[in-house]
């Protein structure tokens, strides 16, 4: 089982919550994101501690192949780690954006697309986010709304609270609002089309680049009655949250020892601890401590996990 050194990103809209939440000390300010587990080129996660301390995710895959990823995943993704895990702290509204699907991303950028999900770890009073269109619009109406600064009028807005859940398939227009603290699980892709940025200037005083034309063809204009994902949290059992071609994510809220069989999965498992603390022991006898703000990668050849709880442990589990 592997923990990694967080990759902290100072961003124009970032806040000051990530470092204390993770229990780490840093002089960095305006940390908008902590990339917890990443195979993105140039941002590859590095193992923290243990016999493989200092190894990167690509090096682990090169050595362990399907033992790490699972046979089907290794056949599908090869040397690429297929998921990117982040914590996001928004002090200001993030830009309104969209991500292309696999076909369009490959055609334009020779990259995977980006389907993702958000789990609200915490939220300030009044925090909101946007997901999807509130009414039917044409591509031309969409383009005009950017030009006349009315794009926000077209989008569905949600007040958010701890535990809220949003699934964002590629093509869905969205933005995270000020005061949101989110765990994000997504395809390994860094392709983002920035649609609207509230006329914000970068640190050099210039407007940030927009991708109006690129986004126009990438958006799914379908209108849904509700873009929130609903579930019922229960203690000491696995509660399914999202299942799609790219990841299957569940919630564990543990108050006592819990055992999780994995032998049938043929996939690595990612554990994201969103609250509490405890320890995880795998079928090979390896044990790691885990606390709020930490993430653990469990190799595919692990057959079971046992969780022991120090203080009520809340985890997102994700695999393919």
matplotlib code that plots the C-alpha trace (Angstrom):
import matplotlib.pyplot as plt

x = [0.0, 1.3, 1.0, 2.3, 3.7, 1.0, 1.5, 0.3, -0.9, -1.0, -3.8, -5.4, -8.6, -7.0, -7.6, -5.8, -7.7, -5.8, -2.6, -4.3, -6.9, -4.0, -2.0, 1.0, 3.2, 4.0, 4.9, 2.8, -0.2, -3.5, -3.3, -6.2, -5.5, -3.6, -3.0, -3.1, -2.5, -1.4, 0.1, -0.3, 2.9, 5.0, 3.0, 3.7, 3.1, 6.1, 5.9, 6.2, 7.8, 8.2, 10.5, 9.6, 10.1, 10.9, 9.6, 7.1, 3.8, 5.1, 8.1, 5.7, 3.6, 6.7, 7.8, 4.5, 2.3, -1.0, -0.1, -0.6, -3.3, -5.2, -5.0, -8.0, -6.8, -3.2, -4.5, -6.7, -4.3, -0.9, 1.7, -0.7, -2.2, -5.9, -7.2, -6.3, -7.3, -7.5, -8.6, -9.9, -10.3, -12.0, -11.6, -13.2, -15.4, -13.5, -14.0, -17.0, -15.6, -16.2, -14.1, -14.2, -15.0, -12.5, -13.2, -12.9, -10.0, -8.1, -8.9, -7.7, -5.1, -4.2, -5.4, -8.1, -11.2, -12.3, -15.3, -15.2, -17.1, -17.2, -17.7, -18.2, -15.9, -16.9, -18.6, -18.8, -22.3, -23.8, -21.3, -22.6, -21.6, -22.9, -23.6, -25.5, -27.9, -31.0, -32.8, -32.5, -30.1, -28.5, -24.8, -25.2, -27.2, -24.5, -21.8, -23.7, -24.2, -20.4, -20.1, -22.7, -21.7, -25.0, -23.7, -24.4, -28.1, -28.2, -26.8, -28.2, -26.9, -26.9, -26.4, -23.9, -23.3, -20.9, -21.6, -23.2, -22.3, -22.1, -21.2, -19.9, -19.6, -17.4, -19.4, -21.3, -20.7, -19.8, -18.0, -17.0, -18.1, -16.4, -16.3, -16.4, -13.9, -14.1, -12.6, -12.4, -12.0, -11.4, -9.9, -6.2, -6.5, -5.6, -7.7, -10.0, -11.8, -12.3, -15.6, -16.0, -13.8, -15.9, -13.6, -10.8, -7.2, -4.2, -1.2, 0.3, -3.0, -4.1, -7.5, -7.2, -7.5, -11.0, -11.7, -15.1, -14.9, -13.3, -15.9, -18.9, -18.5, -17.5, -20.6, -23.6, -26.6, -29.0, -31.1, -31.8, -34.3, -31.5, -27.7, -27.1, -26.5, -28.4, -27.5, -28.2, -25.2, -25.1, -22.5, -20.3, -21.3, -20.2, -22.6, -22.3, -22.0, -21.0, -20.4, -19.3, -16.8, -14.0, -14.4, -16.6, -16.7, -18.3, -18.5, -17.4, -18.4, -16.8, -17.3, -15.8, -13.5, -14.5, -13.3, -13.5, -13.0, -11.2, -10.2, -12.9, -12.1, -9.1, -8.3, -6.3, -8.3, -7.8, -8.7, -9.4, -9.8, -12.1, -12.5, -11.3, -8.3, -7.5, -5.4, -5.6, -4.1, -4.0, -4.1, -0.3, 0.0, 1.1, -0.4, -0.6, -2.0, -4.5, -6.0, -8.1, -6.6, -4.5, -5.0, -3.7, -3.2, -3.9, -2.4, -4.7, -3.1, -4.3, -7.2, -8.8, -8.5, -9.2, -9.9, -9.5, -10.9, -9.3, -11.9, -14.9, -13.4, -14.9, -13.4, -14.1, -13.1, -12.6, -11.5, -12.1]
y = [0.0, 3.4, 7.0, 9.8, 13.3, 15.8, 18.0, 21.4, 24.0, 27.8, 29.2, 32.6, 31.4, 29.2, 29.3, 28.4, 25.3, 22.4, 22.5, 22.5, 19.9, 17.6, 18.4, 19.6, 22.7, 24.9, 28.5, 28.2, 30.6, 30.3, 26.5, 25.8, 22.1, 19.2, 16.5, 13.4, 10.6, 11.6, 10.1, 13.3, 14.0, 16.5, 16.0, 12.3, 11.4, 10.3, 7.6, 8.9, 6.4, 2.6, 0.5, 2.3, 5.8, 8.2, 6.0, 7.6, 6.1, 5.4, 3.6, 1.5, 0.6, -0.3, -2.7, -4.2, -3.8, -5.7, -6.6, -2.8, -1.8, -5.1, -7.1, -5.5, -2.0, -2.7, -4.0, -0.9, 1.9, 0.4, 2.5, 5.3, 5.6, 6.2, 8.3, 11.7, 12.4, 16.0, 18.1, 21.5, 24.6, 27.5, 30.9, 32.5, 31.1, 29.0, 29.6, 28.1, 25.3, 22.1, 19.0, 17.2, 13.5, 10.8, 11.1, 14.9, 15.1, 12.5, 14.2, 17.6, 16.9, 13.2, 13.0, 11.2, 13.2, 14.1, 12.6, 13.5, 13.6, 15.9, 15.0, 18.0, 17.5, 20.8, 24.1, 27.6, 29.0, 30.1, 28.1, 27.2, 25.5, 25.3, 22.1, 21.8, 24.1, 25.4, 25.8, 24.7, 26.8, 26.5, 26.7, 30.2, 31.4, 29.9, 31.8, 35.1, 34.7, 34.7, 37.8, 39.7, 38.3, 36.4, 32.9, 32.4, 33.0, 29.9, 27.5, 25.5, 26.7, 24.6, 25.5, 22.9, 21.2, 18.6, 15.2, 16.6, 14.7, 15.6, 13.4, 15.4, 13.4, 14.9, 17.6, 18.9, 22.7, 23.4, 25.5, 25.3, 28.3, 30.2, 28.4, 24.9, 22.3, 19.3, 15.8, 15.3, 11.9, 12.2, 10.6, 11.3, 14.3, 17.9, 19.2, 22.0, 24.5, 27.7, 29.2, 32.3, 33.7, 36.6, 39.1, 38.1, 39.2, 37.0, 37.9, 39.9, 42.0, 40.2, 38.6, 34.8, 32.9, 31.6, 28.7, 29.7, 28.1, 24.8, 24.6, 25.2, 21.7, 20.0, 20.8, 18.5, 20.8, 18.3, 19.8, 17.5, 18.3, 17.8, 17.4, 16.4, 12.7, 11.3, 8.6, 7.6, 7.4, 4.5, 3.5, 0.4, -0.6, 0.3, 2.9, 3.1, 6.7, 6.7, 3.9, 4.7, 3.4, 5.4, 4.8, 3.2, 5.2, 4.3, 5.9, 4.2, 5.7, 3.4, 3.3, -0.1, -2.7, -3.4, -6.0, -5.4, -8.3, -7.3, -10.6, -10.3, -6.7, -7.0, -3.4, -1.1, 0.6, 4.2, 5.2, 8.9, 9.7, 12.7, 12.6, 10.8, 8.4, 4.7, 2.1, -0.2, -3.7, -5.7, -9.4, -9.5, -8.1, -4.6, -1.9, 1.9, 4.6, 6.8, 10.2, 13.0, 14.4, 11.4, 9.1, 5.5, 3.4, -0.3, -2.6, -4.9, -8.1, -7.3, -9.7, -7.9, -4.9, -4.6, -1.1, -0.3, 2.9, 5.4, 8.1, 7.8, 7.1, 8.5, 7.2, 7.4, 4.2, 4.2, 1.6, 0.8]
z = [0.0, -0.9, 0.4, -1.8, -1.2, -2.0, -5.0, -3.8, -6.3, -5.5, -7.6, -8.1, -6.5, -3.8, 0.0, 3.2, 4.3, 2.6, 4.7, 8.1, 6.9, 5.8, 8.9, 7.0, 7.3, 4.3, 3.5, 0.3, 0.2, -1.8, -2.1, -4.4, -5.0, -3.5, -6.1, -4.0, -6.5, -10.0, -13.1, -15.1, -17.1, -15.2, -12.0, -11.2, -7.6, -5.5, -2.9, 0.7, 3.1, 3.1, 1.0, -2.2, -0.8, -3.7, -6.5, -8.9, -10.0, -13.5, -11.9, -9.8, -12.9, -14.9, -12.1, -11.0, -14.1, -13.6, -10.0, -9.3, -11.8, -12.4, -15.6, -17.4, -16.4, -17.5, -20.8, -21.2, -19.9, -20.2, -18.4, -17.6, -14.2, -15.1, -12.2, -10.7, -7.1, -5.7, -2.8, -3.9, -1.7, -3.5, -1.7, -4.8, -7.6, -10.1, -13.8, -15.5, -17.6, -19.5, -20.4, -23.7, -24.0, -25.0, -28.7, -28.9, -26.6, -28.6, -31.9, -30.7, -28.0, -28.3, -24.7, -22.7, -21.9, -18.4, -16.5, -12.9, -9.6, -6.6, -3.0, -0.7, 2.2, 3.8, 2.8, 4.2, 4.9, 1.6, -0.6, -4.0, -7.2, -10.7, -12.7, -16.0, -17.8, -16.1, -19.5, -23.1, -25.1, -28.5, -29.1, -30.6, -27.6, -25.3, -27.2, -27.0, -23.3, -22.8, -24.9, -22.9, -19.4, -18.8, -18.9, -15.2, -15.8, -17.9, -15.4, -12.5, -9.1, -5.9, -2.3, -1.0, 2.3, 3.6, 2.0, -1.2, -4.3, -8.0, -11.0, -13.9, -17.2, -19.9, -21.6, -18.6, -18.0, -14.3, -11.8, -8.1, -6.0, -3.3, 0.1, -1.3, -0.1, -2.4, -3.0, -6.8, -8.5, -12.3, -15.4, -15.8, -18.1, -17.7, -20.6, -19.4, -21.6, -19.6, -20.7, -18.4, -15.6, -14.3, -16.1, -13.6, -14.2, -13.7, -11.5, -14.4, -14.8, -18.0, -18.6, -18.3, -21.6, -22.6, -24.9, -26.3, -29.7, -28.3, -25.6, -27.9, -29.6, -26.3, -24.3, -23.9, -24.1, -22.6, -19.8, -16.7, -13.9, -11.3, -11.5, -7.9, -7.1, -4.1, -1.7, 1.9, 4.2, 6.6, 9.2, 8.8, 5.3, 1.8, 0.3, -3.6, -4.8, -8.5, -11.0, -14.6, -17.2, -15.6, -11.8, -9.2, -6.0, -2.6, 0.8, 4.1, 7.4, 10.0, 13.7, 14.3, 12.6, 9.1, 6.5, 2.8, 0.3, -2.9, -4.6, -7.3, -8.3, -10.6, -9.9, -7.7, -5.0, -3.9, -0.3, 0.3, 4.0, 4.4, 8.2, 11.3, 11.6, 11.9, 10.2, 7.2, 7.1, 3.8, 3.1, 3.0, 6.5, 5.5, 7.8, 7.2, 9.4, 7.7, 8.8, 7.5, 4.3, 3.3, 0.4, 0.0, -3.2, -2.7, -5.4, -7.4, -6.0, -2.5, -1.7, 1.3, 3.7, 7.4, 8.8, 12.4, 13.7, 16.1, 15.6, 13.3, 10.0, 6.7, 3.5, -0.2, -2.0, -5.7, -8.3, -12.0]

ax = plt.figure().add_subplot(projection="3d")
ax.plot(x, y, z, "-o")
ax.set_aspect("equal")
plt.show()
